Amino acid sequence: MMSEIYCAGIQFMSWTIILALGSGSLKSGFPHVTAELKETGKTFAKFPASLPPAPEVEELHRRWKVLCNALKPGSAASRIKLKSPGVTTNFSEDTPEEIYPNLYKHMREWLASDEFCKKIELNLRTYIGNISESFKIFLENDNSQLWELPWDAWALREVYANCEIILTSCEYGTITRARNAVPVVRFSEGRILCVFGNSQGIDIKKDRRTIEKLLGDRCELNFLKEPTAEKLYEELFDEKGWQVLFFAGHSNSDWNAANGLLYINQNPDNNTITVEELKSGLKQAISNGLQLLIFNSCSSLGIATDIVAEGLHLPSIIVMRAPLPDPIAHDFVKSLFEYLALGDPLFLAVRKAKNDLLSWEPRFPGASGIPMLCQHPTFDEFILPRWKAENPVNPPFSEAQAGDRPNHGNFMIPTQLMQRASISLAVVAIGYPLIGPHLGAVINTFGMEKHRNNQFLIAKVSYNLAASLDPTNGYYFYNLSLLCDQINEDECAEQAMKQAVWRGLPEAYAQLAKSLIVKNKPQAALKVIGLCLEQTEFDGVKSACLKNRGWLRFNDNQYDSAEADLRTAISLNTKTPEAQCLLAKVLEAKGKPQESLKHWAETIKSGEARIPEQDECIQIAKQRLQKIGNSP
């Protein structure tokens, strides 16, 4: 079902694609493939096609699995060892490093076959013309061996950066809801059960530190270290329920990606558990609000297939389709929770976290394709609950947002209800200070929806109304400033941002400093940057402010100082394309063009073309990489 998704104040109107392979096999091909394009839960278009036999894909995948299973750790063994960087290796065809690129290449060619590409891919590209569209592709099939293939090789996924391929069963129920039904509030919301099983040879303490840092103030966390089966059952039957169950440790599946096994402790006996044994506990947890299972453990695909086989209708499961080295598994968890903490819906957080693993590909080919999201198309999107803070809503667009600044939530309300009730409730709320802040948050969210849809007048009125209801909340002034800047009302933008700064909103310091730099007011910008660095405790905001100071110093030809600020900014937040772009320029100005190449590449990797400043940097980076990279 396509639904309205609110992500850090941004609304995504998602398409949904159901790609059903039908009956068939890699040996014989798939003669009855269909792609169903849905919008607002209704079929918009449907395209029939076929896929030819792919014996090369089958053979290469078999050989890759044999090697992966040879490297797979047992319950008491360490994980795969990584190749040391800088070491030249003569690959043979019997190594994963050689086989996986060939598998990926043949998979991509198979999905580019005429009958499939012309009838499905090209039609989808025609209907979804905007490459920045956010949507899901559900791969519908019950053959677990097909789930193991590198579907990320499909060229369509590469073109659309905000889509993700999600595995799903052919059988799933349709959820029907009464129109305008009030959402049920569950006690499980924001509760995460973290189970750390047998960790011999791997460092799962990193996962715990990451979860505590990113979600400790947002969620209620409960950690179970090497529990017995009885203790795990007890927690699954917890009356309040859990929204997320996270498992880290060792796991295993058989050759057919079935019969998944979790190693829950290191006791001599009773140290493993299967989905069948967990069935009653998982059923109870699901009825109490469990929405997401994450298995950050090797070859855990069998867990997902077993859950489907047991008829457990869990909305979302993240598993690993092959063994994964410990550092890469940790990096995936870190990135996944970072994006979820920023308010991204689950499918987009998974896509971005997998993209972050691309840097591992030279040392571990296929690393980015090993994490897999399994989900039912009929379930609503998973989003973490809002931050536990007085200010309930985050601004829609913020350059400091990519750091570890808390995201103040995701609040949804039907538009028609908002339109009918906002003015009358506002009059009442002004007289009741306890009501005003809550209604201000609702009206601000309504304004962000209209802002996203380019209904600027309604958005501006909404932000002003929200600010009058809760004048201590800097976010509403911040949103107003961004809107005024977008419609070229400079005075409004500057005054609203100053109001946000005076209310102590850290993001506002970075944004105001940036505005002052653009307006050639360096001294005023330096003053604001100084306040930012003094008053904020969040690395993402510090990074944005240091980037701005590096920008000022670059403009003043203070290259050494600029380089120091920009390197510190990047160390605080690696996903900052503007800082990477500026540092590359600084290095070029210092006569170090070859050293700048790394930062031009990072600019392209982390930049988003939909943001004008970043798009400009991306275009410059492409030119520089071509020019400098080709020079002797």
C-alpha positions as CSV (number, residue, x, y, z in Angstrom):
1,M,0.0,0.0,0.0
2,M,1.4,3.4,-0.9
3,S,1.1,5.8,2.0
4,E,2.0,9.3,3.0
5,I,5.4,9.1,4.7
6,Y,6.6,11.9,6.9
7,C,10.4,11.9,7.2
8,A,12.0,14.5,9.4
9,G,9.2,16.8,8.4
10,I,9.4,15.9,4.7
11,Q,6.4,14.1,3.1
12,F,7.2,11.4,0.6
13,M,4.4,10.4,-1.9
14,S,5.7,6.9,-2.8
15,W,4.9,4.8,-5.8
16,T,4.9,1.1,-5.1
17,I,6.0,-1.5,-7.6
18,I,5.1,-5.2,-7.2
19,L,7.5,-7.3,-9.4
20,A,6.1,-10.8,-9.5
21,L,8.4,-13.4,-11.1
22,G,5.7,-16.1,-11.3
23,S,6.6,-19.7,-11.8
24,G,10.0,-20.7,-13.4
25,S,13.6,-21.1,-12.6
26,L,17.0,-19.8,-13.6
27,K,17.4,-22.9,-15.8
28,S,14.1,-22.6,-17.6
29,G,13.5,-18.8,-17.3
30,F,10.4,-17.0,-16.1
31,P,7.8,-16.7,-18.8
32,H,5.1,-14.8,-16.8
33,V,6.8,-11.9,-15.1
34,T,4.5,-8.9,-14.2
35,A,5.2,-5.4,-12.8
36,E,2.3,-3.7,-11.1
37,L,2.7,0.0,-10.6
38,K,0.5,1.3,-7.7
39,E,-0.4,4.8,-6.5
40,T,-2.4,5.4,-3.3
41,G,-3.0,1.7,-3.0
42,K,-4.6,1.4,-6.4
43,T,-3.2,-0.2,-9.5
44,F,-2.0,2.5,-11.9
45,A,-0.5,0.3,-14.6
46,K,0.5,-3.3,-15.1
47,F,3.2,-4.6,-17.5
48,P,3.6,-8.3,-18.5
49,A,7.0,-9.5,-19.6
50,S,9.4,-12.5,-19.2
51,L,13.0,-13.3,-18.3
52,P,15.1,-15.8,-20.3
53,P,17.0,-18.7,-18.8
54,A,20.1,-17.7,-16.9
55,P,22.3,-20.7,-16.4
56,E,25.4,-18.5,-16.0
57,V,23.8,-16.7,-13.1
58,E,22.8,-20.0,-11.4
59,E,26.3,-21.4,-11.8
60,L,28.2,-18.3,-10.6
61,H,25.8,-18.0,-7.7
62,R,26.3,-21.6,-6.7
63,R,30.1,-21.2,-6.8
64,W,29.9,-18.0,-4.8
65,K,27.8,-19.7,-2.2
66,V,30.3,-22.6,-2.0
67,L,33.2,-20.2,-1.3
68,C,31.1,-18.1,1.2
69,N,30.1,-21.2,3.1
70,A,33.7,-22.3,3.2
71,L,34.5,-18.9,4.8
72,K,31.4,-18.9,7.0
73,P,32.2,-18.9,10.7
74,G,30.8,-21.5,13.0
75,S,29.2,-20.6,16.3
76,A,32.6,-20.4,18.0
77,A,34.7,-19.0,15.1
78,S,35.7,-15.6,14.1
79,R,34.1,-13.9,11.1
80,I,35.6,-13.5,7.7
81,K,39.0,-11.8,7.6
82,L,39.3,-8.8,5.4
83,K,42.1,-8.3,2.8
84,S,44.6,-5.7,4.0
85,P,44.4,-2.4,2.1
86,G,47.1,-1.7,-0.4
87,V,47.9,-5.3,-1.0
88,T,48.0,-6.4,-4.6
89,T,46.4,-9.8,-5.1
90,N,46.3,-11.9,-8.3
91,F,42.8,-13.2,-8.1
92,S,41.9,-16.7,-9.3
93,E,38.5,-17.7,-10.5
94,D,38.2,-19.7,-7.2
95,T,38.0,-16.6,-5.0
96,P,34.9,-14.6,-4.1
97,E,36.7,-11.4,-5.2
98,E,36.7,-12.8,-8.8
99,I,33.4,-14.7,-8.9
100,Y,31.2,-12.0,-7.4
101,P,31.9,-9.3,-10.0
102,N,31.1,-11.8,-12.7
103,L,27.9,-12.8,-10.9
104,Y,26.9,-9.2,-10.6
105,K,27.7,-8.6,-14.3
106,H,25.7,-11.6,-15.5
107,M,22.8,-10.6,-13.2
108,R,22.7,-7.1,-14.6
109,E,22.8,-8.4,-18.2
110,W,20.0,-10.9,-17.4
111,L,17.8,-8.1,-16.1
112,A,18.7,-6.0,-19.2
113,S,17.3,-8.6,-21.6
114,D,15.0,-7.2,-24.2
115,E,11.8,-8.8,-23.2
116,F,12.2,-7.6,-19.6
117,C,13.8,-4.3,-20.1
118,K,11.6,-3.0,-22.9
119,K,8.3,-4.1,-21.4
120,I,9.0,-3.4,-17.7
121,E,12.0,-1.2,-17.0
122,L,11.4,1.3,-19.8
123,N,7.7,1.6,-19.0
124,L,8.5,2.2,-15.3
125,R,11.0,4.9,-16.2
126,T,8.4,6.5,-18.4
127,Y,5.8,6.7,-15.6
128,I,8.3,7.6,-12.9
129,G,10.0,10.4,-14.7
130,N,11.6,12.1,-11.7
131,I,14.7,10.2,-10.7
132,S,14.6,11.6,-7.2
133,E,11.2,9.9,-6.6
134,S,11.0,7.8,-3.4
135,F,9.5,4.4,-3.9
136,K,9.6,0.7,-3.1
137,I,10.1,-2.3,-5.4
138,F,8.6,-5.5,-3.9
139,L,10.2,-8.6,-5.4
140,E,7.4,-11.2,-5.0
141,N,8.6,-14.8,-5.0
142,D,8.7,-17.7,-2.5
143,N,11.9,-19.3,-3.7
144,S,14.5,-18.5,-1.1
145,Q,17.3,-19.2,-3.5
146,L,16.1,-16.4,-5.8
147,W,16.1,-14.1,-2.8
148,E,19.8,-14.8,-2.4
149,L,20.6,-13.3,-5.8
150,P,22.2,-9.8,-6.1
151,W,19.0,-7.9,-7.2
152,D,20.8,-4.6,-6.5
153,A,22.4,-5.2,-9.9
154,W,19.2,-4.1,-11.6
155,A,20.0,-0.8,-13.5
156,L,16.6,0.7,-12.5
157,R,17.8,0.7,-8.8
158,E,21.0,2.5,-9.8
159,V,19.1,5.3,-11.7
160,Y,16.6,5.9,-8.8
161,A,18.7,6.7,-5.7
162,N,15.6,6.8,-3.4
163,C,14.2,3.3,-4.2
164,E,14.9,0.0,-2.7
165,I,14.2,-3.6,-3.7
166,I,12.3,-5.4,-0.9
167,L,11.7,-9.1,-0.8
168,T,8.2,-10.4,-0.1
169,S,6.2,-13.5,-0.2
170,C,3.6,-14.3,-2.8
171,E,1.0,-14.6,-0.1
172,Y,0.0,-11.7,2.2
173,G,-3.2,-10.4,3.5
174,T,-4.6,-6.9,2.8
175,I,-5.1,-4.6,5.8
176,T,-8.4,-2.7,5.6
177,R,-8.9,0.4,7.8
178,A,-11.9,2.5,8.4
179,R,-11.7,5.9,6.7
180,N,-10.3,8.6,9.1
181,A,-9.7,5.9,11.8
182,V,-7.8,7.1,14.8
183,P,-4.4,5.3,15.0
184,V,-4.0,2.9,17.9
185,V,-1.4,4.1,20.4
186,R,0.7,1.2,21.5
187,F,2.9,0.9,24.6
188,S,5.5,-0.8,22.4
189,E,6.3,2.4,20.5
190,G,9.9,3.3,20.9
191,R,10.8,0.1,22.9
192,I,13.7,-1.8,21.5
193,L,14.8,-5.3,22.7
194,C,18.5,-5.8,21.9
195,V,19.6,-9.5,22.1
196,F,23.4,-10.1,22.0
197,G,23.9,-13.8,21.5
198,N,27.1,-15.8,21.1
199,S,29.7,-13.2,20.2
200,Q,32.9,-15.3,20.2
201,G,35.3,-13.8,17.7
202,I,33.2,-10.7,17.0
203,D,32.9,-7.3,18.8
204,I,29.2,-6.7,19.4
205,K,29.9,-4.1,22.0
206,K,30.3,-1.6,19.1
207,D,26.6,-2.3,18.2
208,R,25.6,-1.5,21.8
209,R,27.5,1.7,21.9
210,T,26.1,2.8,18.6
211,I,22.5,2.0,19.6
212,E,22.9,3.8,23.0
213,K,24.4,6.9,21.3
214,L,21.9,7.2,18.5
215,L,18.7,6.0,20.2
216,G,19.3,6.2,24.0
217,D,17.4,9.5,24.4
218,R,14.7,8.6,21.9
219,C,13.8,5.0,22.8
220,E,13.5,2.6,25.7
221,L,16.3,0.1,25.3
222,N,16.6,-3.3,27.0
223,F,19.8,-5.3,26.4
224,L,19.9,-9.1,26.9
225,K,23.5,-10.5,26.8
226,E,23.7,-14.2,25.9
227,P,20.2,-15.1,27.3
228,T,18.8,-18.5,27.9
229,A,15.8,-19.5,25.8
230,E,13.6,-19.1,28.8
231,K,14.8,-15.5,29.4
232,L,14.3,-14.6,25.7
233,Y,10.7,-16.1,25.8
234,E,10.0,-14.0,28.9
235,E,11.0,-10.8,27.2
236,L,9.0,-11.6,24.1
237,F,5.9,-12.0,26.2
238,D,6.4,-8.6,27.9
239,E,3.0,-7.0,28.3
240,K,4.1,-3.6,27.0
241,G,5.6,-5.2,23.9
242,W,8.5,-4.2,21.7
243,Q,8.6,-2.1,18.5
244,V,12.0,-3.5,17.4
245,L,13.8,-6.7,18.1
246,F,17.5,-6.5,17.3
247,F,19.8,-9.5,17.3
248,A,23.6,-9.5,17.0
249,G,25.8,-12.5,17.2
250,H,26.2,-15.7,15.2
251,S,23.5,-17.4,13.1
252,N,23.3,-19.9,10.3
253,S,21.1,-21.2,7.6
254,D,21.3,-24.4,5.5
255,W,22.2,-24.5,1.8
256,N,18.7,-23.7,0.7
257,A,18.5,-20.5,2.9
258,A,16.1,-22.2,5.3
259,N,16.2,-23.7,8.8
260,G,17.7,-20.6,10.4
261,L,19.5,-21.0,13.7
262,L,20.4,-18.3,16.2
263,Y,23.3,-18.9,18.6
264,I,22.0,-17.2,21.7
265,N,24.7,-18.0,24.2
266,Q,27.9,-20.0,24.7
267,N,26.6,-22.6,27.1
268,P,27.6,-26.2,26.5
269,D,23.9,-27.1,25.9
270,N,20.7,-25.2,24.9
271,N,22.8,-22.6,23.2
272,T,20.7,-22.2,20.0
273,I,17.1,-21.5,19.0
274,T,15.0,-21.8,15.9
275,V,12.1,-19.8,14.5
276,E,9.8,-22.7,15.2
277,E,10.9,-22.7,18.8
278,L,10.3,-18.9,19.0
279,K,7.0,-19.0,17.2
280,S,4.7,-18.6,20.2
281,G,6.9,-15.8,21.6
282,L,7.1,-14.0,18.3
283,K,3.3,-14.2,17.8
284,Q,2.7,-12.6,21.1
285,A,5.3,-9.9,20.4
286,I,3.7,-9.2,17.1
287,S,0.3,-8.9,18.6
288,N,1.8,-6.5,21.2
289,G,3.2,-4.2,18.5
290,L,6.4,-5.7,17.2
291,Q,7.1,-4.0,13.8
292,L,10.7,-4.7,12.9
293,L,13.2,-7.6,13.4
294,I,16.9,-7.0,12.6
295,F,19.3,-9.9,12.5
296,N,22.8,-8.5,12.3
297,S,24.3,-11.9,11.9
298,C,25.8,-14.0,9.2
299,S,23.6,-15.9,6.8
300,S,20.4,-15.0,8.6
301,L,18.2,-15.2,5.5
302,G,16.9,-18.5,6.6
303,I,15.4,-16.8,9.6
304,A,13.2,-14.6,7.3
305,T,12.1,-17.6,5.2
306,D,11.3,-19.6,8.3
307,I,9.2,-16.7,9.6
308,V,7.3,-16.6,6.3
309,A,6.9,-20.4,6.4
310,E,5.6,-20.3,10.0
311,G,2.9,-17.9,8.9
312,L,4.1,-15.1,11.1
313,H,3.0,-11.9,9.5
314,L,5.7,-9.6,10.7
315,P,5.8,-6.3,8.8
316,S,9.6,-5.9,8.4
317,I,12.7,-8.0,8.7
318,I,16.3,-7.2,8.0
319,V,18.6,-10.1,7.4
320,M,22.0,-11.0,5.8
321,R,22.0,-13.2,2.8
322,A,25.6,-14.3,3.2
323,P,28.5,-14.1,5.7
324,L,29.6,-10.6,6.4
325,P,32.8,-9.4,8.1
326,D,32.4,-7.9,11.6
327,P,33.5,-4.4,10.7
328,I,31.1,-4.2,7.8
329,A,28.2,-5.6,9.8
330,H,28.9,-2.9,12.4
331,D,29.1,-0.2,9.8
332,F,25.7,-1.2,8.4
333,V,24.0,-1.0,11.9
334,K,25.6,2.4,12.6
335,S,24.4,3.8,9.3
336,L,21.0,2.2,9.5
337,F,20.2,3.7,12.9
338,E,21.7,7.0,12.0
339,Y,19.3,7.4,9.1
340,L,16.4,6.1,11.1
341,A,17.3,8.6,13.9
342,L,17.1,11.3,11.2
343,G,13.6,10.3,10.5
344,D,14.1,8.3,7.2
345,P,11.5,5.6,6.6
346,L,12.9,2.1,6.9
347,F,13.2,1.3,3.2
348,L,15.1,4.6,2.5
349,A,17.3,4.1,5.6
350,V,18.2,0.6,4.4
351,R,19.1,1.9,0.9
352,K,21.3,4.7,2.3
353,A,23.0,2.3,4.8
354,K,23.7,-0.1,1.9
355,N,25.1,2.7,-0.1
356,D,27.5,3.5,2.7
357,L,28.9,0.0,2.4
358,L,30.0,0.6,-1.2
359,S,33.4,1.8,0.2
360,W,34.0,-1.8,1.3
361,E,33.5,-3.2,-2.2
362,P,37.2,-3.1,-3.2
363,R,38.1,-5.3,-0.2
364,F,34.9,-7.3,0.0
365,P,33.0,-7.5,-3.3
366,G,29.2,-7.6,-2.8
367,A,29.3,-6.2,0.7
368,S,26.7,-3.6,0.0
369,G,24.2,-6.2,-1.3
370,I,24.3,-8.6,1.6
371,P,21.8,-6.7,3.9
372,M,18.3,-7.4,2.8
373,L,14.9,-5.9,3.7
374,C,11.9,-8.3,3.7
375,Q,8.5,-6.7,4.1
376,H,4.8,-7.1,3.2
377,P,3.5,-4.5,0.7
378,T,0.3,-4.0,2.7
379,F,1.9,-2.8,5.9
380,D,2.5,0.9,6.7
381,E,6.0,2.2,6.6
382,F,8.1,1.8,9.8
383,I,9.5,5.1,11.2
384,L,11.0,5.6,14.6
385,P,8.9,7.6,17.1
386,R,9.7,11.3,17.7
387,W,12.4,12.5,20.0
388,K,11.6,12.8,23.6
389,A,11.8,16.6,23.9
390,E,9.7,19.7,24.5
391,N,10.0,20.7,20.8
392,P,8.1,18.0,18.9
393,V,8.9,18.8,15.2
394,N,12.1,19.2,13.2
395,P,12.5,21.6,10.3
396,P,11.9,20.3,6.8
397,F,15.4,21.0,5.3
398,S,18.6,21.6,7.3
399,E,22.3,21.4,6.4
400,A,23.0,20.4,10.0
401,Q,20.5,17.6,10.0
402,A,23.0,15.0,8.7
403,G,24.9,15.0,12.1
404,D,23.8,13.6,15.4
405,R,21.4,16.4,16.2
406,P,18.2,14.9,17.7
407,N,15.3,14.6,15.3
408,H,12.2,16.0,16.9
409,G,9.9,13.6,15.4
410,N,7.4,12.6,12.8
411,F,3.8,13.7,13.4
412,M,0.9,13.0,11.1
413,I,-2.6,14.4,10.9
414,P,-5.2,14.2,8.1
415,T,-5.1,17.3,6.0
416,Q,-8.9,17.9,5.8
417,L,-9.2,17.6,9.6
418,M,-6.4,20.1,10.0
419,Q,-8.1,22.6,7.6
420,R,-11.4,22.4,9.4
421,A,-10.1,22.6,13.0
422,S,-6.9,24.7,13.1
423,I,-8.3,28.2,13.3
424,S,-11.0,27.5,15.8
425,L,-8.7,25.4,18.0
426,A,-6.0,28.1,17.7
427,V,-8.3,30.7,19.3
428,V,-9.0,28.4,22.2
429,A,-5.4,27.3,22.5
430,I,-4.1,30.9,22.9
431,G,-5.9,31.1,26.2
432,Y,-4.5,27.8,27.4
433,P,-0.7,27.7,27.5
434,L,-0.7,23.9,28.1
435,I,-2.6,23.4,24.8
436,G,-0.8,25.9,22.7
437,P,2.5,24.0,22.3
438,H,0.8,20.8,21.2
439,L,-1.5,22.5,18.7
440,G,1.5,24.6,17.5
441,A,3.2,21.3,16.6
442,V,0.2,20.1,14.7
443,I,-0.1,23.3,12.7
444,N,3.6,23.4,12.0
445,T,3.4,19.9,10.6
446,F,0.5,20.9,8.4
447,G,2.6,23.9,7.2
448,M,5.5,21.6,6.4
449,E,3.1,19.4,4.3
450,K,2.0,22.5,2.3
451,H,5.6,23.7,2.1
452,R,6.6,20.4,0.6
453,N,3.8,20.7,-1.9
454,N,4.8,24.2,-2.9
455,Q,1.7,25.8,-1.4
456,F,3.8,28.6,0.1
457,L,1.1,31.0,1.2
458,I,-0.7,28.4,3.3
459,A,2.6,27.2,4.7
460,K,3.7,30.7,5.7
461,V,0.4,31.4,7.5
462,S,0.7,28.0,9.3
463,Y,4.3,28.7,10.5
464,N,3.3,32.1,11.8
465,L,0.3,30.7,13.5
466,A,2.4,27.9,15.1
467,A,4.9,30.5,16.3
468,S,2.1,32.6,17.9
469,L,0.8,29.5,19.7
470,D,4.2,28.5,21.0
471,P,6.5,31.5,20.8
472,T,9.4,29.8,22.7
473,N,9.8,27.1,19.9
474,G,12.6,28.1,17.6
475,Y,11.7,25.4,15.0
476,Y,8.7,27.3,13.8
477,F,10.7,30.4,13.1
478,Y,13.4,28.3,11.5
479,N,10.8,26.7,9.1
480,L,9.4,30.2,8.3
481,S,12.9,31.4,7.5
482,L,13.6,28.6,5.1
483,L,10.3,29.2,3.4
484,C,10.9,33.0,3.1
485,D,14.4,32.3,1.7
486,Q,12.8,29.9,-0.9
487,I,10.4,32.6,-2.1
488,N,13.1,35.3,-2.1
489,E,11.7,37.3,0.8
490,D,15.1,38.1,2.2
491,E,14.1,40.3,5.1
492,C,11.5,37.8,6.3
493,A,14.1,35.0,6.1
494,E,16.8,36.8,8.0
495,Q,14.5,38.1,10.8
496,A,12.9,34.7,11.3
497,M,16.3,33.0,11.5
498,K,17.4,35.5,14.1
499,Q,14.3,34.7,16.1
500,A,15.3,31.0,15.9
501,V,18.8,31.8,17.0
502,W,17.5,33.9,20.0
503,R,15.5,30.9,21.1
504,G,18.7,28.8,21.2
505,L,18.1,26.5,18.2
506,P,21.5,25.1,17.3
507,E,20.6,24.5,13.6
508,A,19.7,28.1,13.2
509,Y,23.2,29.3,14.0
510,A,24.6,27.3,11.0
511,Q,21.9,28.4,8.7
512,L,22.1,32.0,9.7
513,A,25.9,32.0,9.3
514,K,25.5,30.5,5.8
515,S,23.0,33.2,4.9
516,L,25.3,36.0,6.2
517,I,28.3,34.6,4.1
518,V,26.2,34.6,1.0
519,K,25.3,38.2,1.7
520,N,29.0,39.1,2.1
521,K,28.7,39.9,5.8
522,P,31.8,38.0,7.1
523,Q,32.1,39.6,10.5
524,A,28.5,39.0,11.4
525,A,28.8,35.4,10.2
526,L,31.9,34.9,12.4
527,K,30.1,36.1,15.4
528,V,27.2,33.7,14.8
529,I,29.6,30.8,14.2
530,G,31.4,31.6,17.5
531,L,28.0,31.4,19.3
532,C,27.3,28.2,17.5
533,L,30.5,26.5,18.6
534,E,30.0,27.7,22.2
535,Q,26.4,26.7,22.7
536,T,25.8,23.5,20.7
537,E,26.7,20.0,21.9
538,F,25.8,18.2,18.7
539,D,28.5,17.1,16.3
540,G,26.3,17.6,13.2
541,V,25.7,21.3,14.1
542,K,29.3,21.9,15.0
543,S,30.3,20.4,11.7
544,A,28.0,22.7,9.7
545,C,29.4,25.8,11.6
546,L,33.0,24.7,11.1
547,K,32.3,24.2,7.5
548,N,31.0,27.8,7.3
549,R,34.1,29.1,9.1
550,G,36.3,27.1,6.7
551,W,34.3,28.7,3.8
552,L,35.0,32.2,5.2
553,R,38.7,31.5,5.6
554,F,38.9,30.0,2.1
555,N,37.3,33.2,0.7
556,D,40.0,35.2,2.6
557,N,42.8,33.0,1.2
558,Q,43.6,31.7,4.7
559,Y,44.1,28.2,3.3
560,D,45.8,26.5,6.2
561,S,43.2,27.6,8.7
562,A,40.4,26.8,6.2
563,E,41.8,23.3,5.8
564,A,42.0,22.7,9.5
565,D,38.3,23.8,10.0
566,L,37.1,21.7,7.1
567,R,39.0,18.6,8.1
568,T,37.5,18.9,11.6
569,A,34.0,19.4,10.1
570,I,34.4,16.2,8.1
571,S,35.7,14.3,11.1
572,L,32.5,15.3,13.0
573,N,30.2,14.4,10.1
574,T,31.5,12.4,7.1
575,K,28.3,12.9,5.1
576,T,28.9,16.6,4.4
577,P,29.4,17.1,0.7
578,E,29.7,20.9,0.9
579,A,32.7,20.6,3.3
580,Q,34.2,17.9,1.1
581,C,33.8,20.3,-1.9
582,L,35.4,23.2,-0.1
583,L,38.3,21.1,1.2
584,A,39.0,19.9,-2.4
585,K,39.1,23.5,-3.5
586,V,41.4,24.5,-0.7
587,L,43.8,21.6,-1.6
588,E,43.8,22.7,-5.2
589,A,44.6,26.3,-4.1
590,K,47.5,24.9,-2.1
591,G,48.8,23.1,-5.2
592,K,47.7,19.6,-4.1
593,P,45.4,18.6,-7.0
594,Q,46.0,14.8,-6.6
595,E,45.1,15.0,-2.9
596,S,41.9,16.8,-3.7
597,L,40.6,13.8,-5.8
598,K,39.5,11.9,-2.8
599,H,37.4,14.8,-1.6
600,W,35.9,15.4,-5.0
601,A,34.9,11.7,-5.0
602,E,33.3,12.1,-1.6
603,T,31.4,15.1,-2.8
604,I,29.8,13.1,-5.5
605,K,29.2,10.1,-3.2
606,S,27.4,12.0,-0.4
607,G,25.9,14.9,-2.4
608,E,22.3,15.2,-3.5
609,A,21.6,16.8,-6.8
610,R,18.2,18.1,-5.7
611,I,20.0,20.6,-3.4
612,P,21.3,23.5,-5.6
613,E,24.5,24.1,-3.6
614,Q,25.3,20.4,-3.6
615,D,24.4,19.9,-7.2
616,E,26.9,22.7,-8.1
617,C,29.6,21.0,-6.1
618,I,28.8,17.6,-7.8
619,Q,29.1,19.1,-11.3
620,I,32.5,20.7,-10.4
621,A,33.6,17.5,-8.8
622,K,32.8,15.5,-12.0
623,Q,34.8,18.0,-14.1
624,R,37.8,17.9,-11.7
625,L,37.9,14.2,-11.5
626,Q,37.8,13.9,-15.2
627,K,40.5,16.6,-15.7
628,I,42.8,15.8,-12.8
629,G,42.3,12.1,-12.9
630,N,43.3,11.9,-16.6
631,S,46.3,14.2,-16.2
632,P,49.8,12.5,-16.1
